[in-house]
Amino acid sequence: MELSIEVGPGRIAHGSGALFLADSGTLMIADAHLGYGFAQRRRGQLGPTTDGGILDRLQAVLDCFQPVETVFLGDTVHAPSPMAAEREFIERALRFILAKSKIRIVQGNHDRAVLRDFGNLPIVVTPSWRDGSLLGLHGDRLHLEIPDAEHYLLGHLHPAINLRDDAGVNRRVPAFLVSKRATVLPAFSPFAAGLDVSKTSLPKDVKLILGRHDVYVATGRQVARLPSRASRSGR
């Protein structure tokens, strides 16, 4: 396993679950769900308000690639109208990135109020991202007519796969799904359990775009392509 691996021309998957586009110096992060612990607490759940190490992972991937721009492929935050501590945490994370790169947010279904809540920061919010033949979308509205592109970058699905270690312990590991036509990024959030793509069929709209694909697992510190027998046709 390696810290990062090229999964397509100029597309580098990182063990954190981020994807770096070398030609444009763009870092892609899907489904960070910043503020998740705080949002769940104010909804009545008693889980910890820890960040789950997401700030450390952000620092590691930013230091690794030193991007010109960081693009969030939707669901940057977990919930609208953050409470004070939640807002402080999210702003701290965004300001940390802004000190190193520009930020663009491709709006996801959790981001409907992100411009209202964090418009005081120099961030750009758009429905999609495009650079030449690449098109970045969150992925929650693929049933609608979408622009043509040579390669799509998608989030929303939270792909993962169950792996068993030598001790016989099962662990669900985030995964990149990569084909010639698309890359589906895993959730960057440490709290997103993920859709087990080894057992669950992909949504029809994702199948149509992705087609036959390879699976790359991202353990946090390493990333590796699973053997070819794990390649999928979309089930």
CYANA upper distance limits for C-alpha pairs under 8 A (distance plus 0.5 A):
  1 MET  CA    222 GLN  CA      6.25
  1 MET  CA    223 VAL  CA      6.35
  1 MET  CA    224 ALA  CA      5.77
  2 GLU  CA     15 GLY  CA      8.30
  2 GLU  CA    222 GLN  CA      5.60
  2 GLU  CA    223 VAL  CA      6.15
  2 GLU  CA    224 ALA  CA      7.22
  3 LEU  CA     14 HIS  CA      6.53
  3 LEU  CA     15 GLY  CA      5.89
  3 LEU  CA    221 ARG  CA      6.34
  3 LEU  CA    222 GLN  CA      4.84
  3 LEU  CA    223 VAL  CA      6.37
  4 SER  CA     12 ILE  CA      6.92
  4 SER  CA     13 ALA  CA      5.94
  4 SER  CA     14 HIS  CA      4.79
  4 SER  CA     15 GLY  CA      6.45
  4 SER  CA    222 GLN  CA      7.21
  4 SER  CA    223 VAL  CA      6.41
  5 ILE  CA     12 ILE  CA      5.93
  5 ILE  CA     13 ALA  CA      5.90
  5 ILE  CA     14 HIS  CA      7.23
  5 ILE  CA    223 VAL  CA      7.33
  5 ILE  CA    224 ALA  CA      7.85
  6 GLU  CA     10 GLY  CA      7.38
  6 GLU  CA     11 ARG  CA      6.15
  6 GLU  CA     12 ILE  CA      4.74
  6 GLU  CA     13 ALA  CA      6.65
  7 VAL  CA     11 ARG  CA      6.28
  7 VAL  CA     12 ILE  CA      6.36
  7 VAL  CA     13 ALA  CA      6.93
  7 VAL  CA    178 VAL  CA      7.61
  8 GLY  CA     12 ILE  CA      7.71
  8 GLY  CA    180 LYS  CA      8.35
 10 GLY  CA     20 PHE  CA      8.43
 10 GLY  CA     21 LEU  CA      6.15
 10 GLY  CA     22 ALA  CA      5.54
 10 GLY  CA     23 ASP  CA      6.61
 11 ARG  CA     19 LEU  CA      7.20
 11 ARG  CA     20 PHE  CA      6.33
 11 ARG  CA     21 LEU  CA      5.39
 11 ARG  CA     22 ALA  CA      6.98
 12 ILE  CA     19 LEU  CA      6.06
 12 ILE  CA     20 PHE  CA      5.50
 12 ILE  CA     21 LEU  CA      6.92
 12 ILE  CA     22 ALA  CA      7.85
 13 ALA  CA     17 GLY  CA      7.37
 13 ALA  CA     18 ALA  CA      6.72
 13 ALA  CA     19 LEU  CA      5.11
 13 ALA  CA     20 PHE  CA      6.96
 13 ALA  CA    176 PHE  CA      8.35
 13 ALA  CA    223 VAL  CA      7.70
 14 HIS  CA     18 ALA  CA      5.87
 14 HIS  CA     19 LEU  CA      6.47
 14 HIS  CA     20 PHE  CA      8.01
 14 HIS  CA     61 VAL  CA      8.03
 14 HIS  CA    218 ALA  CA      7.69
 14 HIS  CA    222 GLN  CA      7.67
 14 HIS  CA    223 VAL  CA      6.79
 15 GLY  CA    217 VAL  CA      8.48
 15 GLY  CA    218 ALA  CA      5.10
 15 GLY  CA    219 THR  CA      6.33
 15 GLY  CA    220 GLY  CA      5.24
 15 GLY  CA    221 ARG  CA      5.31
 15 GLY  CA    222 GLN  CA      4.74
 15 GLY  CA    223 VAL  CA      5.09
 16 SER  CA     57 ARG  CA      6.95
 16 SER  CA     61 VAL  CA      7.65
 16 SER  CA    188 PHE  CA      7.35
 16 SER  CA    218 ALA  CA      6.83
 16 SER  CA    219 THR  CA      7.57
 16 SER  CA    220 GLY  CA      4.91
 16 SER  CA    221 ARG  CA      6.78
 16 SER  CA    222 GLN  CA      8.05
 17 GLY  CA     29 ILE  CA      7.85
 17 GLY  CA    174 PRO  CA      7.73
 17 GLY  CA    175 ALA  CA      8.01
 17 GLY  CA    176 PHE  CA      8.03
 17 GLY  CA    185 LEU  CA      7.29
 17 GLY  CA    186 PRO  CA      6.18
 17 GLY  CA    187 ALA  CA      7.28
 17 GLY  CA    188 PHE  CA      6.08
 17 GLY  CA    218 ALA  CA      6.34
 17 GLY  CA    220 GLY  CA      7.57
 18 ALA  CA     27 LEU  CA      7.43
 18 ALA  CA     28 MET  CA      6.21
 18 ALA  CA     29 ILE  CA      5.45
 18 ALA  CA     30 ALA  CA      7.83
 18 ALA  CA     61 VAL  CA      8.02
 18 ALA  CA    185 LEU  CA      7.78
 18 ALA  CA    186 PRO  CA      8.37
 18 ALA  CA    188 PHE  CA      7.37
 19 LEU  CA     27 LEU  CA      6.40
 19 LEU  CA     28 MET  CA      5.51
 19 LEU  CA     29 ILE  CA      7.16
 19 LEU  CA    185 LEU  CA      7.97
 20 PHE  CA     25 GLY  CA      7.59
 20 PHE  CA     26 THR  CA      6.34
 20 PHE  CA     27 LEU  CA      5.03
 20 PHE  CA     28 MET  CA      6.57
 20 PHE  CA     65 PHE  CA      7.82
 21 LEU  CA     25 GLY  CA      6.19
 21 LEU  CA     26 THR  CA      5.60
 21 LEU  CA     27 LEU  CA      6.79
 21 LEU  CA     28 MET  CA      8.17
 22 ALA  CA     26 THR  CA      7.39
 24 SER  CA     68 VAL  CA      8.29
 25 GLY  CA     65 PHE  CA      8.41
 25 GLY  CA     66 GLN  CA      8.34
 25 GLY  CA     67 PRO  CA      5.46
 25 GLY  CA     68 VAL  CA      5.79
 25 GLY  CA     69 GLU  CA      7.26
 26 THR  CA     67 PRO  CA      5.95
 26 THR  CA     68 VAL  CA      6.48
 26 THR  CA     69 GLU  CA      5.49
 26 THR  CA     70 THR  CA      6.31
 26 THR  CA     71 VAL  CA      7.50
 27 LEU  CA     65 PHE  CA      8.32
 27 LEU  CA     67 PRO  CA      6.37
 27 LEU  CA     68 VAL  CA      8.44
 27 LEU  CA     69 GLU  CA      6.81
 27 LEU  CA     70 THR  CA      5.17
 27 LEU  CA     71 VAL  CA      6.51
 28 MET  CA     70 THR  CA      6.55
 28 MET  CA     71 VAL  CA      5.42
 28 MET  CA     72 PHE  CA      6.44
 28 MET  CA     73 LEU  CA      7.23
 29 ILE  CA     70 THR  CA      7.96
 29 ILE  CA     71 VAL  CA      6.74
 29 ILE  CA     72 PHE  CA      5.33
 29 ILE  CA     73 LEU  CA      6.41
 29 ILE  CA    185 LEU  CA      8.16
 29 ILE  CA    187 ALA  CA      8.36
 29 ILE  CA    188 PHE  CA      6.93
 30 ALA  CA     72 PHE  CA      6.09
 30 ALA  CA     73 LEU  CA      5.06
 30 ALA  CA     74 GLY  CA      6.52
 30 ALA  CA     75 ASP  CA      7.62
 30 ALA  CA     76 THR  CA      7.87
 30 ALA  CA    138 HIS  CA      8.19
 30 ALA  CA    154 LEU  CA      8.25
 30 ALA  CA    155 GLY  CA      5.66
 30 ALA  CA    156 HIS  CA      7.74
 30 ALA  CA    185 LEU  CA      6.69
 30 ALA  CA    186 PRO  CA      7.20
 30 ALA  CA    187 ALA  CA      5.97
 30 ALA  CA    188 PHE  CA      6.39
 31 ASP  CA     72 PHE  CA      7.97
 31 ASP  CA     73 LEU  CA      7.26
 31 ASP  CA     74 GLY  CA      6.35
 31 ASP  CA     75 ASP  CA      5.23
 31 ASP  CA     76 THR  CA      6.25
 31 ASP  CA     77 VAL  CA      8.48
 31 ASP  CA    155 GLY  CA      7.08
 31 ASP  CA    156 HIS  CA      6.96
 31 ASP  CA    158 HIS  CA      8.02
 31 ASP  CA    186 PRO  CA      8.20
 31 ASP  CA    187 ALA  CA      5.25
 31 ASP  CA    188 PHE  CA      6.17
 31 ASP  CA    189 SER  CA      6.75
 32 ALA  CA     72 PHE  CA      8.29
 32 ALA  CA     75 ASP  CA      6.84
 32 ALA  CA     76 THR  CA      5.53
 32 ALA  CA     77 VAL  CA      7.15
 32 ALA  CA     78 HIS  CA      8.45
 32 ALA  CA    187 ALA  CA      6.84
 32 ALA  CA    188 PHE  CA      5.29
 32 ALA  CA    189 SER  CA      4.94
 33 HIS  CA     75 ASP  CA      6.06
 33 HIS  CA     76 THR  CA      5.58
 33 HIS  CA     77 VAL  CA      4.78
 33 HIS  CA     78 HIS  CA      4.76
 33 HIS  CA     79 ALA  CA      8.49
 33 HIS  CA    188 PHE  CA      8.48
 33 HIS  CA    189 SER  CA      6.35
 34 LEU  CA     51 ASP  CA      8.46
 34 LEU  CA     76 THR  CA      6.53
 34 LEU  CA     77 VAL  CA      4.87
 34 LEU  CA     78 HIS  CA      6.19
 34 LEU  CA     90 ILE  CA      6.48
 34 LEU  CA    189 SER  CA      7.94
 35 GLY  CA     39 ALA  CA      6.59
 35 GLY  CA     51 ASP  CA      7.84
 35 GLY  CA     77 VAL  CA      6.77
 35 GLY  CA     78 HIS  CA      6.47
 35 GLY  CA     79 ALA  CA      8.09
 35 GLY  CA     86 GLU  CA      6.10
 35 GLY  CA     87 ARG  CA      8.21
 35 GLY  CA     89 PHE  CA      7.34
 35 GLY  CA     90 ILE  CA      6.59
 36 TYR  CA     40 GLN  CA      6.67
 36 TYR  CA     49 THR  CA      8.27
 36 TYR  CA     51 ASP  CA      8.33
 36 TYR  CA     77 VAL  CA      7.97
 36 TYR  CA     78 HIS  CA      5.81
 36 TYR  CA     79 ALA  CA      8.03
 36 TYR  CA    191 PHE  CA      8.22
 37 GLY  CA     41 ARG  CA      6.73
 37 GLY  CA     47 GLY  CA      7.31
 37 GLY  CA     48 PRO  CA      6.60
 37 GLY  CA     49 THR  CA      4.75
 37 GLY  CA     50 THR  CA      6.75
 37 GLY  CA     51 ASP  CA      7.47
 38 PHE  CA     42 ARG  CA      6.94
 38 PHE  CA     48 PRO  CA      8.49
 38 PHE  CA     49 THR  CA      5.66
 38 PHE  CA     83 MET  CA      8.42
 38 PHE  CA     85 ALA  CA      8.13
 38 PHE  CA     86 GLU  CA      6.07
 39 ALA  CA     43 ARG  CA      6.87
 39 ALA  CA     78 HIS  CA      7.45
 39 ALA  CA     79 ALA  CA      6.73
 39 ALA  CA     82 PRO  CA      7.69
 39 ALA  CA     86 GLU  CA      7.81
 40 GLN  CA     44 GLY  CA      7.09
 40 GLN  CA     45 GLN  CA      5.97
 40 GLN  CA     46 LEU  CA      8.19
 40 GLN  CA     47 GLY  CA      7.85
 41 ARG  CA     45 GLN  CA      5.36
 41 ARG  CA     46 LEU  CA      6.24
 41 ARG  CA     47 GLY  CA      7.09
 41 ARG  CA     48 PRO  CA      8.25
 41 ARG  CA     49 THR  CA      7.72
 51 ASP  CA     55 LEU  CA      7.71
 52 GLY  CA    190 PRO  CA      6.43
 52 GLY  CA    191 PHE  CA      7.90
 53 GLY  CA     57 ARG  CA      6.94
 53 GLY  CA    190 PRO  CA      8.05
 54 ILE  CA     58 LEU  CA      6.63
 54 ILE  CA    188 PHE  CA      8.38
 54 ILE  CA    189 SER  CA      7.35
 54 ILE  CA    190 PRO  CA      7.35
 55 LEU  CA     59 GLN  CA      6.72
 55 LEU  CA     93 ALA  CA      7.18
 56 ASP  CA     60 ALA  CA      6.70
 57 ARG  CA     61 VAL  CA      6.74
 57 ARG  CA    220 GLY  CA      8.49
 58 LEU  CA     62 LEU  CA      6.53
 58 LEU  CA     97 ILE  CA      8.43
 59 GLN  CA     63 ASP  CA      6.46
 60 ALA  CA     64 CYS  CA      6.59
 61 VAL  CA     65 PHE  CA      6.79
 61 VAL  CA     66 GLN  CA      8.48
 62 LEU  CA     66 GLN  CA      5.65
 62 LEU  CA     67 PRO  CA      7.16
 62 LEU  CA     97 ILE  CA      8.35
 62 LEU  CA    100 LYS  CA      8.09
 66 GLN  CA    100 LYS  CA      7.72
 66 GLN  CA    101 SER  CA      8.22
 67 PRO  CA    100 LYS  CA      8.10
 67 PRO  CA    101 SER  CA      6.62
 68 VAL  CA    100 LYS  CA      8.31
 68 VAL  CA    101 SER  CA      5.61
 68 VAL  CA    102 LYS  CA      6.93
 69 GLU  CA    101 SER  CA      5.49
 69 GLU  CA    102 LYS  CA      4.99
 69 GLU  CA    103 ILE  CA      6.28
 69 GLU  CA    104 ARG  CA      7.85
 70 THR  CA     97 ILE  CA      8.20
 70 THR  CA    101 SER  CA      6.81
 70 THR  CA    102 LYS  CA      6.49
 70 THR  CA    103 ILE  CA      5.44
 70 THR  CA    104 ARG  CA      6.83
 71 VAL  CA    103 ILE  CA      6.38
 71 VAL  CA    104 ARG  CA      5.27
 71 VAL  CA    105 ILE  CA      6.24
 71 VAL  CA    106 VAL  CA      7.64
 72 PHE  CA     76 THR  CA      6.58
 72 PHE  CA    103 ILE  CA      8.19
 72 PHE  CA    104 ARG  CA      6.84
 72 PHE  CA    105 ILE  CA      5.31
 72 PHE  CA    106 VAL  CA      6.41
 73 LEU  CA    105 ILE  CA      7.00
 73 LEU  CA    106 VAL  CA      5.55
 73 LEU  CA    107 GLN  CA      7.68
 73 LEU  CA    108 GLY  CA      7.75
 73 LEU  CA    136 GLY  CA      7.35
 73 LEU  CA    137 LEU  CA      6.74
 73 LEU  CA    138 HIS  CA      5.55
 73 LEU  CA    154 LEU  CA      7.44
 73 LEU  CA    155 GLY  CA      6.44
 74 GLY  CA    105 ILE  CA      7.01
 74 GLY  CA    106 VAL  CA      5.57
 74 GLY  CA    107 GLN  CA      5.39
 74 GLY  CA    108 GLY  CA      4.40
 74 GLY  CA    109 ASN  CA      7.76
 74 GLY  CA    110 HIS  CA      7.97
 74 GLY  CA    111 ASP  CA      7.36
 74 GLY  CA    137 LEU  CA      8.11
 74 GLY  CA    138 HIS  CA      5.37
 74 GLY  CA    155 GLY  CA      7.42
 74 GLY  CA    156 HIS  CA      7.72
 75 ASP  CA    107 GLN  CA      7.49
 75 ASP  CA    108 GLY  CA      5.38
 75 ASP  CA    109 ASN  CA      6.91
 75 ASP  CA    110 HIS  CA      5.39
 75 ASP  CA    111 ASP  CA      6.06
 75 ASP  CA    138 HIS  CA      8.35
 75 ASP  CA    156 HIS  CA      8.11
 76 THR  CA    105 ILE  CA      7.72
 76 THR  CA    108 GLY  CA      8.15
 76 THR  CA    110 HIS  CA      7.95
 76 THR  CA    111 ASP  CA      7.12
 77 VAL  CA     90 ILE  CA      8.16
 77 VAL  CA    110 HIS  CA      7.03
 77 VAL  CA    111 ASP  CA      6.84
 77 VAL  CA    114 VAL  CA      7.96
 78 HIS  CA    110 HIS  CA      6.32
 78 HIS  CA    111 ASP  CA      8.11
 79 ALA  CA    110 HIS  CA      6.59
 79 ALA  CA    111 ASP  CA      7.96
 80 PRO  CA    110 HIS  CA      8.08
 80 PRO  CA    111 ASP  CA      7.85
 80 PRO  CA    112 ARG  CA      8.09
 80 PRO  CA    113 ALA  CA      6.23
 80 PRO  CA    114 VAL  CA      7.37
 80 PRO  CA    117 ASP  CA      7.61
 81 SER  CA    113 ALA  CA      8.22
 81 SER  CA    117 ASP  CA      6.98
 82 PRO  CA     86 GLU  CA      5.97
 82 PRO  CA     87 ARG  CA      5.86
 82 PRO  CA    117 ASP  CA      8.24
 83 MET  CA     87 ARG  CA      6.50
 84 ALA  CA     88 GLU  CA      6.66
 85 ALA  CA     89 PHE  CA      6.75
 86 GLU  CA     90 ILE  CA      6.77
 87 ARG  CA     91 GLU  CA      6.46
 88 GLU  CA     92 ARG  CA      6.50
 89 PHE  CA     93 ALA  CA      6.81
 90 ILE  CA     94 LEU  CA      6.72
 91 GLU  CA     95 ARG  CA      6.36
 91 GLU  CA    118 PHE  CA      8.16
 92 ARG  CA     96 PHE  CA      6.51
 93 ALA  CA     97 ILE  CA      7.02
 94 LEU  CA     98 LEU  CA      6.62
 95 ARG  CA     99 ALA  CA      6.66
 95 ARG  CA    121 LEU  CA      8.46
 96 PHE  CA    100 LYS  CA      7.62
 97 ILE  CA    101 SER  CA      6.45
 97 ILE  CA    102 LYS  CA      8.00
 97 ILE  CA    103 ILE  CA      7.92
 98 LEU  CA    102 LYS  CA      6.07
 98 LEU  CA    103 ILE  CA      7.01
102 LYS  CA    123 ILE  CA      7.86
103 ILE  CA    122 PRO  CA      8.23
103 ILE  CA    123 ILE  CA      5.80
103 ILE  CA    124 VAL  CA      7.02
104 ARG  CA    123 ILE  CA      6.33
104 ARG  CA    124 VAL  CA      5.19
104 ARG  CA    125 VAL  CA      6.34
104 ARG  CA    126 THR  CA      7.95
105 ILE  CA    123 ILE  CA      7.81
105 ILE  CA    124 VAL  CA      6.58
105 ILE  CA    125 VAL  CA      5.19
105 ILE  CA    126 THR  CA      6.77
106 VAL  CA    125 VAL  CA      6.43
106 VAL  CA    126 THR  CA      5.58
106 VAL  CA    127 PRO  CA      5.77
106 VAL  CA    128 SER  CA      5.78
106 VAL  CA    129 TRP  CA      7.16
106 VAL  CA    136 GLY  CA      8.26
106 VAL  CA    137 LEU  CA      7.18
106 VAL  CA    138 HIS  CA      7.02
107 GLN  CA    111 ASP  CA      5.99
107 GLN  CA    112 ARG  CA      7.43
107 GLN  CA    125 VAL  CA      6.94
107 GLN  CA    126 THR  CA      6.55
107 GLN  CA    127 PRO  CA      5.83
107 GLN  CA    128 SER  CA      7.88
107 GLN  CA    138 HIS  CA      7.35
108 GLY  CA    112 ARG  CA      7.56
108 GLY  CA    138 HIS  CA      5.96
108 GLY  CA    139 GLY  CA      8.37
108 GLY  CA    140 ASP  CA      7.58
108 GLY  CA    156 HIS  CA      8.31
109 ASN  CA    140 ASP  CA      7.46
113 ALA  CA    117 ASP  CA      6.56
114 VAL  CA    118 PHE  CA      6.23
114 VAL  CA    119 GLY  CA      7.79
115 LEU  CA    119 GLY  CA      5.09
115 LEU  CA    125 VAL  CA      7.41
119 GLY  CA    123 ILE  CA      7.62
127 PRO  CA    137 LEU  CA      7.81
128 SER  CA    135 LEU  CA      7.72
128 SER  CA    136 GLY  CA      6.16
128 SER  CA    137 LEU  CA      5.59
128 SER  CA    138 HIS  CA      8.07
129 TRP  CA    135 LEU  CA      6.24
129 TRP  CA    136 GLY  CA      5.27
129 TRP  CA    137 LEU  CA      7.22
130 ARG  CA    134 LEU  CA      6.15
130 ARG  CA    135 LEU  CA      5.00
130 ARG  CA    136 GLY  CA      6.59
131 ASP  CA    135 LEU  CA      7.13
133 SER  CA    149 ALA  CA      6.04
133 SER  CA    150 GLU  CA      5.57
133 SER  CA    151 HIS  CA      6.83
134 LEU  CA    149 ALA  CA      6.58
134 LEU  CA    150 GLU  CA      6.75
134 LEU  CA    151 HIS  CA      5.55
134 LEU  CA    152 TYR  CA      6.40
134 LEU  CA    153 LEU  CA      7.74
135 LEU  CA    149 ALA  CA      6.47
135 LEU  CA    150 GLU  CA      8.42
135 LEU  CA    151 HIS  CA      6.91
135 LEU  CA    152 TYR  CA      5.44
135 LEU  CA    153 LEU  CA      6.55
136 GLY  CA    152 TYR  CA      6.35
136 GLY  CA    153 LEU  CA      5.03
136 GLY  CA    154 LEU  CA      6.57
137 LEU  CA    152 TYR  CA      7.94
137 LEU  CA    153 LEU  CA      6.76
137 LEU  CA    154 LEU  CA      5.81
137 LEU  CA    155 GLY  CA      7.64
138 HIS  CA    154 LEU  CA      5.93
138 HIS  CA    155 GLY  CA      5.48
138 HIS  CA    156 HIS  CA      6.31
139 GLY  CA    154 LEU  CA      5.89
139 GLY  CA    155 GLY  CA      6.11
139 GLY  CA    156 HIS  CA      5.94
139 GLY  CA    157 LEU  CA      7.96
140 ASP  CA    156 HIS  CA      6.63
142 LEU  CA    146 ILE  CA      7.41
142 LEU  CA    205 ASP  CA      6.41
142 LEU  CA    206 VAL  CA      7.94
143 HIS  CA    205 ASP  CA      6.72
150 GLU  CA    181 ARG  CA      6.82
151 HIS  CA    180 LYS  CA      7.65
151 HIS  CA    181 ARG  CA      5.16
151 HIS  CA    182 ALA  CA      5.53
151 HIS  CA    183 THR  CA      8.12
152 TYR  CA    181 ARG  CA      6.84
152 TYR  CA    182 ALA  CA      4.92
152 TYR  CA    183 THR  CA      6.74
152 TYR  CA    209 ILE  CA      8.48
153 LEU  CA    182 ALA  CA      6.34
153 LEU  CA    183 THR  CA      5.52
153 LEU  CA    184 VAL  CA      6.49
153 LEU  CA    185 LEU  CA      7.88
154 LEU  CA    182 ALA  CA      8.00
154 LEU  CA    183 THR  CA      6.75
154 LEU  CA    184 VAL  CA      5.18
154 LEU  CA    185 LEU  CA      6.64
155 GLY  CA    184 VAL  CA      6.19
155 GLY  CA    185 LEU  CA      5.78
155 GLY  CA    186 PRO  CA      7.33
155 GLY  CA    187 ALA  CA      7.75
156 HIS  CA    187 ALA  CA      8.10
157 LEU  CA    184 VAL  CA      8.09
157 LEU  CA    186 PRO  CA      7.91
157 LEU  CA    187 ALA  CA      8.39
157 LEU  CA    194 GLY  CA      7.95
157 LEU  CA    195 LEU  CA      7.33
158 HIS  CA    174 PRO  CA      7.87
158 HIS  CA    185 LEU  CA      7.73
158 HIS  CA    186 PRO  CA      5.36
158 HIS  CA    187 ALA  CA      5.33
158 HIS  CA    192 ALA  CA      7.45
158 HIS  CA    193 ALA  CA      8.12
158 HIS  CA    194 GLY  CA      5.08
158 HIS  CA    195 LEU  CA      6.33
159 PRO  CA    174 PRO  CA      6.52
159 PRO  CA    175 ALA  CA      5.96
159 PRO  CA    176 PHE  CA      7.34
159 PRO  CA    177 LEU  CA      7.95
159 PRO  CA    184 VAL  CA      8.11
159 PRO  CA    185 LEU  CA      7.78
159 PRO  CA    186 PRO  CA      5.73
159 PRO  CA    187 ALA  CA      7.83
159 PRO  CA    194 GLY  CA      5.77
159 PRO  CA    195 LEU  CA      5.42
159 PRO  CA    196 ASP  CA      6.86
159 PRO  CA    197 VAL  CA      6.78
160 ALA  CA    172 ARG  CA      6.80
160 ALA  CA    173 VAL  CA      5.76
160 ALA  CA    174 PRO  CA      4.53
160 ALA  CA    175 ALA  CA      5.17
160 ALA  CA    176 PHE  CA      8.32
160 ALA  CA    186 PRO  CA      7.44
160 ALA  CA    193 ALA  CA      8.21
160 ALA  CA    194 GLY  CA      5.64
160 ALA  CA    195 LEU  CA      5.99
160 ALA  CA    196 ASP  CA      5.44
160 ALA  CA    197 VAL  CA      6.62
160 ALA  CA    217 VAL  CA      8.09
161 ILE  CA    172 ARG  CA      5.95
161 ILE  CA    173 VAL  CA      5.88
161 ILE  CA    174 PRO  CA      6.97
161 ILE  CA    175 ALA  CA      7.04
161 ILE  CA    195 LEU  CA      7.99
161 ILE  CA    196 ASP  CA      5.23
161 ILE  CA    197 VAL  CA      6.25
161 ILE  CA    198 SER  CA      6.32
161 ILE  CA    217 VAL  CA      8.11
162 ASN  CA    170 ASN  CA      6.83
162 ASN  CA    171 ARG  CA      6.00
162 ASN  CA    172 ARG  CA      4.79
162 ASN  CA    173 VAL  CA      6.68
162 ASN  CA    196 ASP  CA      7.03
162 ASN  CA    198 SER  CA      7.71
163 LEU  CA    170 ASN  CA      6.04
163 LEU  CA    171 ARG  CA      5.88
163 LEU  CA    172 ARG  CA      6.76
163 LEU  CA    173 VAL  CA      7.53
164 ARG  CA    168 GLY  CA      6.05
164 ARG  CA    169 VAL  CA      5.80
164 ARG  CA    170 ASN  CA      4.85
164 ARG  CA    171 ARG  CA      6.76
165 ASP  CA    169 VAL  CA      5.99
165 ASP  CA    170 ASN  CA      7.12
165 ASP  CA    171 ARG  CA      8.29
172 ARG  CA    193 ALA  CA      7.85
172 ARG  CA    194 GLY  CA      8.33
172 ARG  CA    196 ASP  CA      8.06
173 VAL  CA    217 VAL  CA      6.90
173 VAL  CA    218 ALA  CA      7.11
173 VAL  CA    219 THR  CA      6.62
174 PRO  CA    186 PRO  CA      6.00
174 PRO  CA    187 ALA  CA      7.56
174 PRO  CA    194 GLY  CA      7.32
174 PRO  CA    217 VAL  CA      6.41
174 PRO  CA    218 ALA  CA      6.00
174 PRO  CA    219 THR  CA      7.34
175 ALA  CA    185 LEU  CA      7.67
175 ALA  CA    186 PRO  CA      5.86
175 ALA  CA    215 VAL  CA      6.90
175 ALA  CA    216 TYR  CA      5.88
175 ALA  CA    217 VAL  CA      4.74
175 ALA  CA    218 ALA  CA      6.09
176 PHE  CA    183 THR  CA      7.41
176 PHE  CA    184 VAL  CA      6.23
176 PHE  CA    185 LEU  CA      5.55
176 PHE  CA    186 PRO  CA      6.11
176 PHE  CA    215 VAL  CA      6.26
176 PHE  CA    216 TYR  CA      5.50
176 PHE  CA    217 VAL  CA      6.81
176 PHE  CA    218 ALA  CA      7.92
177 LEU  CA    183 THR  CA      6.13
177 LEU  CA    184 VAL  CA      5.53
177 LEU  CA    185 LEU  CA      7.34
177 LEU  CA    213 HIS  CA      6.73
177 LEU  CA    214 ASP  CA      6.32
177 LEU  CA    215 VAL  CA      5.44
177 LEU  CA    216 TYR  CA      7.08
178 VAL  CA    182 ALA  CA      6.56
178 VAL  CA    183 THR  CA      5.03
178 VAL  CA    184 VAL  CA      7.03
178 VAL  CA    210 LEU  CA      8.08
178 VAL  CA    213 HIS  CA      5.69
178 VAL  CA    214 ASP  CA      5.67
178 VAL  CA    215 VAL  CA      6.91
178 VAL  CA    216 TYR  CA      8.19
179 SER  CA    183 THR  CA      6.82
179 SER  CA    210 LEU  CA      6.57
179 SER  CA    211 GLY  CA      7.39
179 SER  CA    212 ARG  CA      6.81
179 SER  CA    213 HIS  CA      4.86
179 SER  CA    214 ASP  CA      6.83
180 LYS  CA    210 LEU  CA      8.44
180 LYS  CA    213 HIS  CA      8.23
181 ARG  CA    209 ILE  CA      7.36
181 ARG  CA    210 LEU  CA      6.55
181 ARG  CA    211 GLY  CA      8.25
182 ALA  CA    209 ILE  CA      7.22
182 ALA  CA    210 LEU  CA      5.81
183 THR  CA    210 LEU  CA      7.94
186 PRO  CA    194 GLY  CA      8.34
187 ALA  CA    192 ALA  CA      6.86
187 ALA  CA    194 GLY  CA      7.90
188 PHE  CA    192 ALA  CA      8.47
195 LEU  CA    200 THR  CA      7.65
196 ASP  CA    200 THR  CA      6.39
197 VAL  CA    201 SER  CA      7.05
197 VAL  CA    202 LEU  CA      7.39
200 THR  CA    235 ARG  CA      8.43
201 SER  CA    234 GLY  CA      7.13
201 SER  CA    235 ARG  CA      5.74
202 LEU  CA    206 VAL  CA      6.93
202 LEU  CA    207 LYS  CA      6.65
202 LEU  CA    234 GLY  CA      6.41
202 LEU  CA    235 ARG  CA      7.32
203 PRO  CA    207 LYS  CA      6.78
204 LYS  CA    208 LEU  CA      6.81
205 ASP  CA    209 ILE  CA      7.15
206 VAL  CA    210 LEU  CA      6.34
207 LYS  CA    211 GLY  CA      5.89
207 LYS  CA    233 SER  CA      8.47
207 LYS  CA    234 GLY  CA      5.85
210 LEU  CA    234 GLY  CA      8.16
211 GLY  CA    233 SER  CA      6.31
211 GLY  CA    234 GLY  CA      6.63
212 ARG  CA    231 SER  CA      7.62
212 ARG  CA    232 ARG  CA      5.96
212 ARG  CA    233 SER  CA      4.48
212 ARG  CA    234 GLY  CA      6.77
213 HIS  CA    231 SER  CA      6.07
213 HIS  CA    232 ARG  CA      5.83
213 HIS  CA    233 SER  CA      6.84
213 HIS  CA    234 GLY  CA      8.11
214 ASP  CA    225 ARG  CA      7.82
214 ASP  CA    226 LEU  CA      8.00
214 ASP  CA    228 SER  CA      7.79
214 ASP  CA    230 ALA  CA      7.58
214 ASP  CA    231 SER  CA      4.99
214 ASP  CA    232 ARG  CA      6.94
215 VAL  CA    225 ARG  CA      6.40
215 VAL  CA    226 LEU  CA      6.28
215 VAL  CA    230 ALA  CA      7.30
215 VAL  CA    231 SER  CA      6.64
215 VAL  CA    232 ARG  CA      8.31
216 TYR  CA    223 VAL  CA      7.04
216 TYR  CA    224 ALA  CA      5.75
216 TYR  CA    225 ARG  CA      4.63
216 TYR  CA    226 LEU  CA      6.33
217 VAL  CA    223 VAL  CA      6.01
217 VAL  CA    224 ALA  CA      6.01
217 VAL  CA    225 ARG  CA      6.89
217 VAL  CA    226 LEU  CA      7.56
218 ALA  CA    222 GLN  CA      6.32
218 ALA  CA    223 VAL  CA      4.88
218 ALA  CA    224 ALA  CA      7.34
219 THR  CA    223 VAL  CA      6.76
226 LEU  CA    230 ALA  CA      6.59
226 LEU  CA    231 SER  CA      8.24
227 PRO  CA    231 SER  CA      7.97
